[in-house]
Amino acid sequence: MPDITMCPGAGCNKKDTCYRHTATQTTPYQVWAQYGPENCTHYWPIDGRRDVDGKWEMDVIRDPNSGIVL
């Protein structure tokens, strides 16, 4: 389970490049929150590529506040 608050990405045009939306939920106890799509301060950009199913394969995940690669 990702140890983050995930986002369903409703109405967000950045959801396909945001780790909070593309991370894979692995348990029914995952925490979710709907962040506002306009100027979202919780956007967590990912660098990576899509696999054959359209899911992101993470190469690099950066902390949105510090820029540190996780």
N, C-alpha and C positions, 0 to 999 in steps of 0.2 A: 504494500500500500504506500502510495506517495504520502510523505508526512507533511502535506501542505493542505491548504484550503483550496479545493478545486472549484472551477466555474463552468456552468453549462454553456456559457457564451451566447445566450440569446440576444440577438440584435447587434452583435459585435463583429466588425469587419476584420479584426485582428485575431479572431479565435483560432484560426488554423496555424498560426505561428506563436501561440501562447502556451507555455507549459501547463498553466493552470487548467486549460481546456483539453489539451491533448494527452496528458498523463493518463495511464491506465488504472482504473479503480480495481482493486483486488479484494475488497472486503465490503460487506454491507454497512460498515461503520465509518465510511469515508465522510469527511466534513465537506459540505458544499456551500457556496455563497454566490448570489447573483450580483456581480459588480456592474456599475453603470458603464455602458459602452463608450460614452463620451469622455474623453480624456481620462481613461482608466489609469489610476496610479498603481494598480495591482498587476498590470501587464508584465508577464515574465517571458521575454523573447527566447526562442530556442534557435539553435543552429543545427541543422540536420538535413535529412532527406526522407522522402516517403518510401515505404516498402510497397510491395505489390498490392496490399490491401488498402493502401491510402493512409496508413498510420505513420506517424513520424518515427524514424529511427534516430534516437538522440546521439549526436556526435559531441555536442557541447551544450551544457546548460549553464547560463549565467544568472547569478543573483541580480535581480533588477535594481537593487539599491547600491550595492558595492561594485558590481561588475565582475566579481570574482567567479571564476569557473568552478562549478561544483562537480 
